[in-house]
Amino acid sequence: MCGIFAYLNYNVPRDRKFIATTLVNGLKRLEYRGYDSAGVAIDGDQTVADNVANIELLKKRGKVAALEEEMFSSQLQWDKVLDRHLGIAHTRWATHGVPNEVNCHPHRSGKENEFVVIHNGIITNWRELRTLLESKGYEFESDTDTEVIAKLIKFHFDNEPKLNFRQLVERTVSELEGAFALVFKSRHFPEEAVAARRGSPLLIGVKTKMTGNANVPIQPTNPKAALEESLPGAKGAGLPRGRKGSDRTEDYQWDHYVNEDTPSEYFLASDASAVIEHTKRVLFLEDDDVAHIKNGSLTIHRLAHKMVPGGNNTREVKTLEMELQEIMKGQFPHFMLKEIYEQPDSVVNTMRGRVDFENHKVLLGGLVDHLGDIRRCRRLLFIACGTSYNSAIATRQFLEEMTELPVIVDIASDFLDRKCPIFRDDVTFFISQSGETADTLSALRYCRSKGALTVGITNTVGSTISRETSCGVHINAGPEIGVASTKAYTSQILALVMFGLMMAEDRTSKQERCKEVIESLRVLPEMIAKVLKNDEQIKAIAQELHDKKSLLVMGRGYNFANCLEGALKIKELTYMHSEGILAGELKHGPLAMVDAEMPIVMLMMNDGTYEKSHNALQQIVARHGRPIIICSEGECPTVGDNAQALQYVQVPQLVDCLQGVLTVIPLQLLSYHIATIKGLDVDCPRNLAKSVTVE
């Protein structure tokens, strides 16, 4: 949700058109996160006090391309060369206030644009802050929670003008409740950038002549500079009063990352896809970090009481293992279709270095040190949202079989609402493609506070979940740009199946089962490629279904998770009502919906639930239903003389716990083709975001 991108060039001459194009391209890389409006803030051609350039705000409802067109039609001197400049840009996903130019980011402190800010997250005490700031004479122009941040930093500047930019930001964020990633720009502090995060992701890409990785020490802020009195509704009892010059505080002196005045470029972004074309060297900010870029050098700060004695009080500049072509469409018309077709390769990447096919062994290196604790645990809990939740449902039966432990699967938001009892001998798994899902993160912190072992399953190296869990597994599916998850889902299933195999490696009674599954893992990539050859048939089925109002997806056993996932994809992409139904529940209500007009897809594989699924098929056909059946090759189920009236999509037969990796692909393709036939935006469905960073 929302995308942040900022570009600072220091002693690196760039013309204004280059800067603006860099900002726009950064936003385009973040479009997949979901948004409804976009805006940028750059230096203008006019000068104000102290011969400093004014700040121009350019905003537009709709796509980034519309912002780009409007921006370059303005009268700014686009060929003007700027040796030092900070530009900030944002894509907004509306939470407070309708999508329009006024509510769009960046938000400003007042009509003079003295301070501007971009924000990803939600401020929960914004009403109290706004009420108090309005009582102090500050005028608001939008309906957003973010505008209070811009007004609040202006309040502190007005009352304590001797504070530096970073100190002003620290004062401001100390009074905020909720989740945020923030980047500030100010005409009072030209060529400086200050960023802060709590709960929402933010990274900094670094481009200098320096090479290799480095550790940036965190500088503790002098406690005297910490907020002593806060706004009502935040954490205290009143606005901080202005202080005399003798009370000012000086920064601690530390080595800066990149020497001052060294030519350097910095790229601040919500995720790595926006910076990879500029640099592979990035630093991930953590909660309560404040980053300050001044005179071309970067420092990281935290309030002294947030410093952890003996903890990790540095931030490592890492080298990304991502290539630009991985986030390009290539020959495909949409990212989603590309990612569906990447699955033969993505499952190989998930297994690479982990599955020993010759000796029938599985080793997940991230779990080795904690495997004994996991085997001795009371129960396994898998907590996730959306598609990630469905991946846990898909593997629950196999994990129960291989571990012989109670396996509980929970939706993160419901888990939090119930305040589920957690014990020290529980092992809790948190599954998230982005590693930044807000509800899942909150559940992780809740379980950690109860002393449970926490395990992360993510697709994003350096994500918050991967940093805050005790151990975990990266699924290595590669960047997923389309909002509707495809290859991450199948790789999540594989990662969880491999965990089950690893848990059973010391059990003699499970060895034959392990060998069977590992042999199926060996042929899985070619089986996926075979399923993809059904694309044209599925496209023809989509032509028949695209004008329908509803679609039911039915199955049981290992197939049920794909009923949920297939229905979710239909809803996400086609805006058609769809419901995943457990076939065993058919007579308990859903059968009332069945008639000759109701489109139905049934998953009927040749496994332990085949006969019972066939009973459900008979009941549907008896009510004149004509389901489309996804079934095993050579096993087309029939009912009486209706064989010719039914449609079949045949997929290769595989071991039951991996069959879902194959049967979900026709559903992914079906949802994709229905959406494209209807002329909908496949990669960015309305109202949805790729990374859900607010609760």
C-alpha positions as semicolon CSV with decimal commas, in nm:
position;residue;x (nm);y (nm);z (nm)
1;M;0,000;0,000;0,000
2;C;0,135;0,339;-0,101
3;G;0,477;0,374;-0,257
4;I;0,758;0,600;-0,142
5;F;1,046;0,703;-0,365
6;A;1,299;0,982;-0,316
7;Y;1,618;1,074;-0,500
8;L;1,900;1,289;-0,360
9;N;2,200;1,381;-0,573
10;Y;2,494;1,549;-0,399
11;N;2,784;1,692;-0,602
12;V;2,650;1,486;-0,893
13;P;2,520;1,733;-1,155
14;R;2,178;1,633;-1,290
15;D;1,935;1,837;-1,497
16;R;1,585;1,878;-1,364
17;K;1,439;1,656;-1,635
18;F;1,669;1,370;-1,532
19;I;1,567;1,415;-1,168
20;A;1,195;1,423;-1,250
21;T;1,226;1,122;-1,481
22;T;1,409;0,929;-1,207
23;L;1,128;1,006;-0,964
24;V;0,855;0,906;-1,209
25;N;1,032;0,584;-1,304
26;G;1,072;0,501;-0,936
27;L;0,696;0,540;-0,892
28;K;0,631;0,320;-1,195
29;R;0,835;0,044;-1,031
30;L;0,604;0,075;-0,729
31;E;0,274;0,078;-0,918
32;Y;0,216;-0,289;-0,840
33;R;0,173;-0,199;-0,471
34;G;-0,164;-0,043;-0,555
35;Y;-0,253;0,328;-0,568
36;D;-0,512;0,580;-0,686
37;S;-0,310;0,903;-0,716
38;A;0,051;1,018;-0,735
39;G;0,260;1,326;-0,665
40;V;0,612;1,468;-0,649
41;A;0,794;1,754;-0,477
42;I;1,098;1,912;-0,642
43;D;1,282;2,244;-0,625
44;G;1,126;2,518;-0,836
45;D;1,270;2,808;-1,034
46;Q;1,177;3,081;-0,786
47;T;1,387;3,170;-0,484
48;V;1,271;3,257;-0,134
49;A;1,457;3,369;0,178
50;D;1,834;3,312;0,185
51;N;1,829;3,257;-0,192
52;V;1,686;2,906;-0,150
53;A;1,465;2,755;-0,419
54;N;1,095;2,719;-0,356
55;I;0,935;2,373;-0,346
56;E;0,699;2,281;-0,629
57;L;0,424;2,026;-0,562
58;L;0,284;1,837;-0,861
59;K;-0,005;1,598;-0,796
60;K;-0,248;1,401;-1,008
61;R;-0,532;1,158;-0,948
62;G;-0,500;0,837;-1,149
63;K;-0,196;0,670;-1,298
64;V;0,167;0,778;-1,275
65;A;0,163;0,831;-1,651
66;A;-0,098;1,107;-1,603
67;L;0,126;1,275;-1,345
68;E;0,422;1,247;-1,580
69;E;0,229;1,412;-1,864
70;E;0,108;1,698;-1,646
71;M;0,448;1,749;-1,486
72;F;0,639;1,787;-1,812
73;S;0,373;2,021;-1,950
74;S;0,453;2,270;-1,671
75;Q;0,675;2,573;-1,733
76;L;0,970;2,467;-1,515
77;Q;1,320;2,494;-1,663
78;W;1,372;2,125;-1,730
79;D;1,724;2,168;-1,866
80;K;1,848;2,349;-1,554
81;V;2,140;2,159;-1,397
82;L;2,128;2,105;-1,020
83;D;2,445;1,985;-0,846
84;R;2,257;1,913;-0,525
85;H;1,889;1,834;-0,499
86;L;1,630;1,624;-0,316
87;G;1,312;1,515;-0,489
88;I;1,040;1,308;-0,323
89;A;0,757;1,116;-0,487
90;H;0,461;0,907;-0,374
91;T;0,180;0,682;-0,493
92;R;-0,123;0,700;-0,262
93;W;-0,368;0,425;-0,175
94;A;-0,661;0,607;-0,014
95;T;-0,737;0,535;0,352
96;H;-0,843;0,879;0,481
97;G;-1,021;1,092;0,224
98;V;-1,124;1,024;-0,135
99;P;-0,866;0,999;-0,415
100;N;-0,804;1,353;-0,542
101;E;-0,522;1,603;-0,584
102;V;-0,577;1,766;-0,243
103;N;-0,554;1,439;-0,053
104;C;-0,263;1,317;-0,265
105;H;0,092;1,323;-0,125
106;P;0,329;1,503;-0,073
107;H;0,153;1,698;0,201
108;R;0,270;2,042;0,305
109;S;0,303;2,244;0,623
110;G;0,129;2,545;0,472
111;K;0,084;2,746;0,155
112;E;0,454;2,835;0,147
113;N;0,557;2,466;0,125
114;E;0,818;2,510;0,397
115;F;0,802;2,140;0,490
116;V;0,665;1,858;0,276
117;V;0,631;1,490;0,363
118;I;0,540;1,158;0,204
119;H;0,396;0,879;0,417
120;N;0,315;0,509;0,397
121;G;0,101;0,381;0,685
122;I;-0,177;0,504;0,911
123;I;-0,155;0,753;1,198
124;T;-0,407;0,641;1,459
125;N;-0,404;0,956;1,676
126;W;-0,440;1,198;1,386
127;R;-0,777;1,336;1,503
128;E;-0,641;1,444;1,840
129;L;-0,332;1,596;1,677
130;R;-0,540;1,780;1,419
131;T;-0,782;1,917;1,678
132;L;-0,501;2,056;1,889
133;L;-0,306;2,199;1,596
134;E;-0,621;2,369;1,465
135;S;-0,664;2,524;1,809
136;K;-0,312;2,667;1,766
137;G;-0,411;2,830;1,437
138;Y;-0,282;2,578;1,183
139;E;-0,517;2,541;0,885
140;F;-0,580;2,207;0,716
141;E;-0,676;2,154;0,354
142;S;-0,710;1,775;0,316
143;D;-0,899;1,488;0,482
144;T;-0,587;1,279;0,539
145;D;-0,406;1,162;0,849
146;T;-0,073;1,250;0,685
147;E;-0,129;1,625;0,679
148;V;-0,101;1,641;1,058
149;I;0,263;1,530;1,024
150;A;0,348;1,825;0,798
151;K;0,169;2,069;1,028
152;L;0,325;1,916;1,340
153;I;0,684;1,955;1,218
154;K;0,603;2,316;1,124
155;F;0,471;2,372;1,478
156;H;0,798;2,248;1,628
157;F;0,999;2,462;1,387
158;D;0,797;2,770;1,480
159;N;0,848;2,705;1,851
160;E;1,207;2,580;1,842
161;P;1,372;2,726;1,530
162;K;1,724;2,634;1,643
163;L;1,661;2,260;1,620
164;N;1,818;2,092;1,318
165;F;1,615;1,902;1,060
166;R;1,673;1,560;1,212
167;Q;1,582;1,680;1,562
168;L;1,259;1,831;1,430
169;V;1,166;1,499;1,272
170;E;1,247;1,314;1,595
171;R;1,024;1,550;1,790
172;T;0,747;1,496;1,536
173;V;0,755;1,117;1,513
174;S;0,774;1,085;1,892
175;E;0,418;1,215;1,902
176;L;0,278;0,986;1,634
177;E;0,091;0,665;1,704
178;G;0,034;0,402;1,440
179;A;0,245;0,284;1,148
180;F;0,456;0,500;0,921
181;A;0,743;0,529;0,680
182;L;0,823;0,896;0,621
183;V;1,052;1,108;0,407
184;F;1,074;1,483;0,474
185;K;1,194;1,769;0,253
186;S;1,225;2,133;0,362
187;R;1,331;2,461;0,204
188;H;1,480;2,555;0,543
189;F;1,721;2,262;0,511
190;P;1,797;2,244;0,139
191;E;1,977;1,937;0,003
192;E;1,897;1,745;0,323
193;A;1,667;1,445;0,361
194;V;1,532;1,292;0,680
195;A;1,348;0,959;0,684
196;A;1,187;0,762;0,966
197;R;0,999;0,435;0,997
198;R;0,785;0,245;1,241
199;G;0,587;-0,050;1,114
200;S;0,609;0,031;0,741
201;P;0,903;-0,067;0,520
202;L;1,170;0,176;0,403
203;L;1,514;0,124;0,255
204;I;1,795;0,347;0,128
205;G;1,989;0,270;-0,188
206;V;2,345;0,406;-0,189
207;K;2,543;0,493;-0,501
208;T;2,898;0,616;-0,442
209;K;3,253;0,524;-0,541
210;M;3,272;0,312;-0,225
211;T;3,245;-0,062;-0,284
212;G;3,155;-0,364;-0,075
213;N;2,929;-0,393;0,227
214;A;2,959;-0,177;0,537
215;N;2,804;-0,135;0,877
216;V;2,661;0,206;0,961
217;P;2,669;0,272;1,338
218;I;2,348;0,395;1,494
219;Q;2,388;0,725;1,673
220;P;2,190;0,761;1,997
221;T;2,012;1,092;2,021
222;N;2,100;1,293;2,329
223;P;1,819;1,233;2,578
224;K;1,779;1,610;2,627
225;A;1,665;1,626;2,267
226;A;1,401;1,361;2,326
227;L;1,048;1,480;2,358
228;E;0,970;1,580;2,716
229;E;0,609;1,677;2,673
230;S;0,370;1,548;2,410
231;L;0,038;1,628;2,253
232;P;-0,281;1,505;2,420
233;G;-0,394;1,192;2,242
234;A;-0,037;1,090;2,178
235;K;0,162;1,006;2,492
236;G;0,167;1,314;2,714
237;A;-0,017;1,612;2,841
238;G;0,069;1,917;2,629
239;L;0,266;2,071;2,347
240;P;0,638;2,114;2,411
241;R;0,730;2,469;2,500
242;G;1,004;2,659;2,324
243;R;1,342;2,634;2,496
244;K;1,622;2,885;2,538
245;G;1,939;2,855;2,336
246;S;2,127;2,717;2,638
247;D;1,903;2,409;2,629
248;R;1,995;2,318;2,272
249;T;2,162;1,985;2,220
250;E;2,447;1,884;1,998
251;D;2,468;1,564;1,797
252;Y;2,698;1,290;1,910
253;Q;3,002;1,275;1,683
254;W;3,035;0,953;1,484
255;D;3,192;0,855;1,156
256;H;2,951;0,919;0,872
257;Y;2,879;0,664;0,603
258;V;3,033;0,830;0,295
259;N;3,262;1,121;0,371
260;E;3,111;1,465;0,360
261;D;3,117;1,637;0,020
262;T;3,190;1,306;-0,158
263;P;2,984;1,280;-0,480
264;S;2,696;1,052;-0,390
265;E;2,340;0,959;-0,478
266;Y;2,075;0,817;-0,246
267;F;1,749;0,646;-0,335
268;L;1,484;0,603;-0,062
269;A;1,205;0,360;-0,143
270;S;0,937;0,131;-0,007
271;D;1,103;-0,170;-0,164
272;A;1,404;-0,274;-0,367
273;S;1,229;-0,293;-0,704
274;A;1,241;0,088;-0,726
275;V;1,617;0,119;-0,672
276;I;1,763;-0,188;-0,844
277;E;1,816;-0,006;-1,176
278;H;2,028;0,254;-0,995
279;T;2,222;0,055;-0,733
280;K;2,233;-0,286;-0,569
281;R;2,372;-0,154;-0,242
282;V;2,092;-0,091;0,008
283;L;2,037;-0,034;0,377
284;F;1,710;-0,147;0,540
285;L;1,580;0,084;0,811
286;E;1,425;-0,076;1,118
287;D;1,152;0,046;1,351
288;D;1,233;0,375;1,526
289;D;1,531;0,448;1,298
290;V;1,575;0,804;1,177
291;A;1,804;0,846;0,875
292;H;1,962;1,184;0,804
293;I;2,140;1,270;0,479
294;K;2,334;1,596;0,500
295;N;2,630;1,722;0,297
296;G;2,620;1,396;0,105
297;S;2,671;1,176;0,412
298;L;2,430;0,934;0,576
299;T;2,382;0,885;0,950
300;I;2,132;0,665;1,133
301;H;1,987;0,779;1,467
302;R;1,765;0,642;1,741
303;L;1,644;0,787;2,067
304;A;1,881;0,668;2,339
305;H;1,607;0,474;2,522
306;K;1,545;0,272;2,204
307;M;1,905;0,151;2,187
308;V;1,946;-0,215;2,279
309;P;2,247;-0,285;2,505
310;G;2,455;-0,552;2,339
311;G;2,209;-0,565;2,049
312;N;2,245;-0,493;1,681
313;N;2,314;-0,122;1,691
314;T;2,440;-0,098;1,334
315;R;2,270;-0,115;0,996
316;E;2,444;-0,313;0,725
317;V;2,468;-0,186;0,370
318;K;2,387;-0,502;0,175
319;T;2,425;-0,600;-0,189
320;L;2,098;-0,708;-0,351
321;E;2,090;-1,035;-0,541
322;M;1,828;-0,908;-0,783
323;E;1,857;-0,830;-1,153
324;L;1,665;-0,562;-1,339
325;Q;1,524;-0,809;-1,591
326;E;1,351;-0,992;-1,306
327;I;1,113;-0,699;-1,262
328;M;1,053;-0,643;-1,635
329;K;0,765;-0,797;-1,833
330;G;0,982;-0,925;-2,114
331;Q;0,769;-1,077;-2,392
332;F;0,456;-1,103;-2,176
333;P;0,169;-0,851;-2,186
334;H;0,128;-0,857;-1,807
335;F;0,344;-0,932;-1,505
336;M;0,088;-1,184;-1,379
337;L;0,106;-1,398;-1,692
338;K;0,485;-1,381;-1,681
339;E;0,484;-1,495;-1,320
340;I;0,246;-1,782;-1,392
341;Y;0,481;-1,902;-1,666
342;E;0,785;-1,859;-1,441
343;Q;0,664;-2,130;-1,204
344;P;0,866;-2,415;-1,357
345;D;1,176;-2,208;-1,273
346;S;1,056;-2,058;-0,944
347;V;0,993;-2,400;-0,786
348;V;1,345;-2,504;-0,889
349;N;1,483;-2,194;-0,717
350;T;1,284;-2,277;-0,404
351;M;1,435;-2,627;-0,395
352;R;1,786;-2,536;-0,510
353;G;2,052;-2,637;-0,257
354;R;1,789;-2,774;-0,022
355;V;1,675;-3,105;-0,175
356;D;1,923;-3,392;-0,217
357;F;1,743;-3,609;-0,471
358;E;2,006;-3,882;-0,468
359;N;1,993;-3,942;-0,092
360;H;1,630;-3,836;-0,047
361;K;1,716;-3,567;0,207
362;V;1,593;-3,212;0,264
363;L;1,788;-2,944;0,449
364;L;1,648;-2,598;0,522
365;G;1,955;-2,419;0,653
366;G;1,759;-2,142;0,823
367;L;1,587;-2,390;1,054
368;V;1,875;-2,625;1,142
369;D;1,973;-2,457;1,469
370;H;1,616;-2,464;1,597
371;L;1,501;-2,802;1,468
372;G;1,530;-2,969;1,808
373;D;1,310;-2,705;1,970
374;I;1,055;-2,740;1,692
375;R;1,038;-3,118;1,731
376;R;0,981;-3,082;2,106
377;C;0,709;-2,819;2,076
378;R;0,350;-2,842;2,198
379;R;0,191;-2,740;1,866
380;L;0,259;-2,566;1,536
381;L;0,071;-2,247;1,450
382;F;0,069;-2,100;1,099
383;I;-0,046;-1,739;1,084
384;A;-0,096;-1,549;0,759
385;C;-0,336;-1,349;0,541
386;G;-0,489;-1,404;0,196
387;T;-0,294;-1,627;-0,039
388;S;-0,031;-1,699;0,225
389;Y;-0,306;-1,830;0,453
390;N;-0,424;-2,057;0,171
391;S;-0,073;-2,199;0,133
392;A;-0,085;-2,305;0,499
393;I;-0,426;-2,468;0,447
394;A;-0,279;-2,650;0,144
395;T;-0,006;-2,813;0,354
396;R;-0,180;-2,856;0,689
397;Q;-0,275;-3,220;0,628
398;F;0,078;-3,314;0,520
399;L;0,236;-3,137;0,818
400;E;0,003;-3,314;1,059
401;E;0,098;-3,644;0,899
402;M;0,475;-3,587;0,906
403;T;0,511;-3,415;1,245
404;E;0,228;-3,586;1,435
405;L;0,175;-3,255;1,610
406;P;-0,137;-3,039;1,633
407;V;-0,129;-2,792;1,341
408;I;-0,336;-2,475;1,371
409;V;-0,383;-2,236;1,078
410;D;-0,511;-1,886;1,156
411;I;-0,589;-1,568;0,967
412;A;-0,370;-1,304;1,130
413;S;-0,640;-1,041;1,186
414;D;-0,875;-1,293;1,350
415;F;-0,589;-1,436;1,555
416;L;-0,523;-1,088;1,695
417;D;-0,890;-1,014;1,758
418;R;-0,923;-1,331;1,966
419;K;-0,597;-1,274;2,154
420;C;-0,528;-1,643;2,106
421;P;-0,346;-1,804;2,403
422;I;0,020;-1,866;2,316
423;F;0,264;-2,072;2,521
424;R;0,642;-2,075;2,545
425;D;0,660;-2,423;2,392
426;D;0,454;-2,325;2,085
427;V;0,622;-2,276;1,748
428;T;0,460;-2,003;1,540
429;F;0,510;-1,961;1,165
430;F;0,441;-1,631;0,990
431;I;0,391;-1,651;0,614
432;S;0,406;-1,340;0,395
433;Q;0,525;-1,287;0,040
434;S;0,645;-0,933;0,113
435;G;0,747;-0,994;0,473
436;E;0,576;-0,665;0,561
437;T;0,208;-0,763;0,600
438;A;0,081;-0,550;0,889
439;D;-0,156;-0,800;1,054
440;T;0,099;-1,080;1,028
441;L;0,368;-0,856;1,177
442;S;0,141;-0,764;1,468
443;A;0,071;-1,133;1,529
444;L;0,446;-1,203;1,519
445;R;0,516;-0,941;1,784
446;Y;0,231;-1,071;1,999
447;C;0,366;-1,428;1,986
448;R;0,721;-1,312;2,050
449;S;0,604;-1,127;2,360
450;K;0,462;-1,457;2,488
451;G;0,797;-1,632;2,449
452;A;0,704;-1,859;2,157
453;L;0,961;-1,954;1,893
454;T;0,889;-1,752;1,577
455;V;0,960;-1,871;1,222
456;G;0,930;-1,657;0,907
457;I;0,837;-1,780;0,559
458;T;0,892;-1,488;0,318
459;N;0,993;-1,408;-0,037
460;T;1,178;-1,088;0,048
461;V;1,530;-1,083;0,187
462;G;1,571;-0,807;0,445
463;S;1,196;-0,776;0,513
464;T;1,072;-0,699;0,862
465;I;0,940;-1,052;0,920
466;S;1,271;-1,205;0,812
467;R;1,454;-0,976;1,056
468;E;1,224;-1,010;1,354
469;T;1,168;-1,387;1,357
470;S;1,402;-1,629;1,536
471;C;1,465;-1,826;1,218
472;G;1,301;-1,888;0,883
473;V;1,297;-1,983;0,518
474;H;1,320;-1,759;0,213
475;I;1,112;-1,916;-0,063
476;N;1,333;-1,765;-0,337
477;A;1,048;-1,737;-0,589
478;G;1,193;-1,416;-0,731
479;P;1,025;-1,073;-0,742
480;E;0,647;-1,089;-0,779
481;I;0,509;-0,769;-0,928
482;G;0,147;-0,862;-1,007
483;V;-0,084;-0,784;-0,715
484;A;-0,247;-1,128;-0,741
485;S;0,006;-1,377;-0,608
486;T;0,087;-1,680;-0,824
487;K;0,442;-1,815;-0,809
488;A;0,485;-1,711;-0,445
489;Y;0,185;-1,931;-0,355
490;T;0,329;-2,243;-0,516
491;S;0,674;-2,174;-0,367
492;Q;0,520;-2,126;-0,022
493;I;0,357;-2,470;-0,056
494;L;0,693;-2,618;-0,153
495;A;0,873;-2,455;0,141
496;L;0,618;-2,592;0,387
497;V;0,627;-2,939;0,231
498;M;1,007;-2,936;0,259
499;F;0,972;-2,839;0,625
500;G;0,748;-3,141;0,679
501;L;1,002;-3,368;0,509
502;M;1,281;-3,229;0,723
503;M;1,079;-3,287;1,041
504;A;1,027;-3,654;0,950
505;E;1,384;-3,738;0,849
506;D;1,455;-3,927;1,173
507;R;1,136;-4,133;1,167
508;T;1,174;-4,478;1,014
509;S;0,800;-4,512;0,961
510;K;0,796;-4,202;0,739
511;Q;1,087;-4,284;0,508
512;E;0,885;-4,438;0,224
513;R;0,649;-4,145;0,228
514;C;0,943;-3,901;0,222
515;K;1,097;-4,079;-0,078
516;E;0,765;-4,066;-0,263
517;V;0,733;-3,692;-0,208
518;I;1,097;-3,616;-0,296
519;E;1,067;-3,813;-0,620
520;S;0,761;-3,603;-0,706
521;L;0,963;-3,289;-0,629
522;R;1,216;-3,406;-0,887
523;V;0,959;-3,409;-1,170
524;L;0,751;-3,114;-1,049
525;P;0,900;-2,849;-1,284
526;E;0,826;-3,051;-1,597
527;M;0,477;-3,131;-1,469
528;I;0,408;-2,758;-1,426
529;A;0,529;-2,694;-1,780
530;K;0,287;-2,960;-1,900
531;V;-0,007;-2,799;-1,722
532;L;0,074;-2,463;-1,884
533;K;0,007;-2,622;-2,224
534;N;-0,366;-2,613;-2,132
535;D;-0,362;-2,234;-2,164
536;E;-0,564;-2,214;-2,486
537;Q;-0,829;-2,451;-2,355
538;I;-0,861;-2,246;-2,038
539;K;-0,885;-1,927;-2,241
540;A;-1,180;-2,077;-2,430
541;I;-1,350;-2,161;-2,099
542;A;-1,290;-1,802;-1,985
543;Q;-1,481;-1,681;-2,292
544;E;-1,784;-1,877;-2,170
545;L;-1,760;-1,749;-1,814
546;H;-1,658;-1,385;-1,845
547;D;-2,013;-1,246;-1,839
548;K;-2,131;-1,454;-1,544
549;K;-2,207;-1,296;-1,208
550;S;-2,080;-1,574;-0,984
551;L;-1,856;-1,881;-0,981
552;L;-1,835;-2,163;-0,729
553;V;-1,512;-2,362;-0,684
554;M;-1,548;-2,696;-0,504
555;G;-1,316;-2,965;-0,376
556;R;-1,207;-3,146;-0,062
557;G;-0,896;-3,281;0,108
558;Y;-0,575;-3,143;-0,039
559;N;-0,783;-2,974;-0,311
560;F;-0,980;-2,749;-0,077
561;A;-0,703;-2,490;-0,036
562;N;-0,701;-2,437;-0,412
563;C;-1,078;-2,383;-0,402
564;L;-1,012;-2,093;-0,165
565;E;-0,716;-1,970;-0,368
566;G;-0,897;-2,001;-0,703
567;A;-1,199;-1,815;-0,570
568;L;-0,971;-1,546;-0,430
569;K;-0,802;-1,500;-0,769
570;I;-1,141;-1,473;-0,942
571;K;-1,251;-1,205;-0,695
572;E;-0,922;-1,014;-0,709
573;L;-0,892;-0,997;-1,086
574;T;-1,242;-1,021;-1,237
575;Y;-1,454;-0,850;-0,964
576;M;-1,690;-1,146;-0,999
577;H;-1,839;-1,306;-0,690
578;S;-1,668;-1,638;-0,625
579;E;-1,670;-1,879;-0,336
580;G;-1,445;-2,169;-0,247
581;I;-1,660;-2,450;-0,107
582;L;-1,556;-2,762;0,080
583;A;-1,738;-3,034;-0,113
584;G;-1,816;-3,218;0,210
585;E;-2,028;-2,918;0,312
586;L;-2,231;-2,915;-0,009
587;K;-2,549;-3,051;0,153
588;H;-2,520;-2,806;0,442
589;G;-2,628;-2,503;0,241
590;P;-2,429;-2,447;-0,082
591;L;-2,636;-2,704;-0,277
592;A;-2,923;-2,455;-0,273
593;M;-2,730;-2,235;-0,518
594;V;-2,683;-2,509;-0,776
595;D;-2,887;-2,497;-1,096
596;A;-2,830;-2,503;-1,470
597;E;-2,718;-2,137;-1,472
598;M;-2,464;-2,147;-1,187
599;P;-2,103;-2,178;-1,314
600;I;-1,911;-2,436;-1,110
601;V;-1,550;-2,557;-1,115
602;M;-1,475;-2,885;-0,937
603;L;-1,133;-3,019;-0,840
604;M;-1,143;-3,400;-0,852
605;M;-0,804;-3,567;-0,843
606;N;-0,740;-3,939;-0,812
607;D;-0,661;-3,934;-0,440
608;G;-0,815;-4,045;-0,114
609;T;-1,114;-3,811;-0,154
610;Y;-1,203;-3,908;-0,510
611;E;-1,508;-4,124;-0,427
612;K;-1,658;-3,867;-0,193
613;S;-1,594;-3,592;-0,447
614;H;-1,772;-3,807;-0,705
615;N;-2,075;-3,819;-0,476
616;A;-2,079;-3,439;-0,473
617;L;-2,056;-3,437;-0,853
618;Q;-2,362;-3,664;-0,875
619;Q;-2,559;-3,431;-0,652
620;I;-2,464;-3,131;-0,866
621;V;-2,552;-3,301;-1,194
622;A;-2,884;-3,416;-1,047
623;R;-2,968;-3,044;-0,999
624;H;-2,881;-2,975;-1,366
625;G;-2,539;-2,836;-1,280
626;R;-2,269;-2,869;-1,545
627;P;-1,939;-2,822;-1,365
628;I;-1,601;-2,772;-1,529
629;I;-1,385;-3,045;-1,380
630;I;-1,011;-3,021;-1,314
631;C;-0,905;-3,385;-1,293
632;S;-0,618;-3,629;-1,335
633;E;-0,506;-3,729;-1,683
634;G;-0,709;-4,027;-1,803
635;E;-0,951;-4,004;-1,509
636;C;-1,244;-3,802;-1,640
637;P;-1,530;-3,859;-1,392
638;T;-1,872;-3,913;-1,547
639;V;-2,228;-3,933;-1,419
640;G;-2,469;-4,148;-1,620
641;D;-2,501;-4,024;-1,976
642;N;-2,373;-3,673;-1,900
643;A;-2,008;-3,730;-1,990
644;Q;-2,034;-3,537;-2,315
645;A;-2,200;-3,241;-2,140
646;L;-1,916;-3,187;-1,895
647;Q;-1,587;-3,006;-1,960
648;Y;-1,255;-3,136;-1,832
649;V;-0,915;-2,980;-1,776
650;Q;-0,669;-3,263;-1,726
651;V;-0,348;-3,225;-1,527
652;P;-0,074;-3,481;-1,453
653;Q;-0,120;-3,699;-1,145
654;L;0,131;-3,631;-0,869
655;V;0,169;-3,723;-0,504
656;D;-0,129;-3,584;-0,311
657;C;0,056;-3,321;-0,104
658;L;0,203;-3,161;-0,418
659;Q;-0,099;-3,200;-0,643
660;G;-0,219;-2,853;-0,546
661;V;0,085;-2,695;-0,712
662;L;-0,050;-2,830;-1,043
663;T;-0,426;-2,785;-0,996
664;V;-0,399;-2,418;-0,895
665;I;-0,241;-2,321;-1,229
666;P;-0,561;-2,368;-1,436
667;L;-0,740;-2,149;-1,183
668;Q;-0,468;-1,882;-1,207
669;L;-0,495;-1,885;-1,585
670;L;-0,876;-1,883;-1,575
671;S;-0,888;-1,573;-1,356
672;Y;-0,625;-1,404;-1,573
673;H;-0,810;-1,468;-1,900
674;I;-1,153;-1,367;-1,764
675;A;-1,001;-1,039;-1,646
676;T;-0,828;-0,966;-1,978
677;I;-1,144;-1,050;-2,176
678;K;-1,331;-0,801;-1,957
679;G;-1,062;-0,540;-2,022
680;L;-0,957;-0,510;-1,658
681;D;-0,619;-0,412;-1,516
682;V;-0,471;-0,751;-1,434
683;D;-0,153;-0,635;-1,261
684;C;-0,318;-0,364;-1,050
685;P;-0,678;-0,459;-0,963
686;R;-0,892;-0,182;-0,824
687;N;-0,883;-0,112;-0,450
688;L;-0,605;-0,365;-0,387
689;A;-0,239;-0,337;-0,291
690;K;0,043;-0,585;-0,325
691;S;0,194;-0,519;0,015
692;V;-0,071;-0,460;0,284
693;T;0,123;-0,250;0,533
694;V;-0,172;-0,119;0,735
695;E;-0,416;-0,312;0,952
